[in-house]
């Protein structure tokens, strides 16, 4: 798979996740990830995508550290920001 195909897949899957989250609501439970709510899943997914994008663009030969995921989930950071991609 080419890089552009991966990026397209991320956009499609991101749109599907956003649509599902919109239908369920941010405070809906995520049964496979108990006790997470939809907003926790979105924060987690966003954190991972931002980490990966930063890693690839800033220093692909080094693993980047970031705040612990527990800190991200507790922070209450907004989950409505959307990555626009390259």
Buried (B, 14 or more C-beta within 10 A) or exposed (E): EEEEEEEEEBEEEBEEBBEEBEEBEBEBEBEEEEEBBBBBBBBBBBBEBBBEBEBEEEEEEEEEEEEEEEEBBEEEEEBEEEEEEE
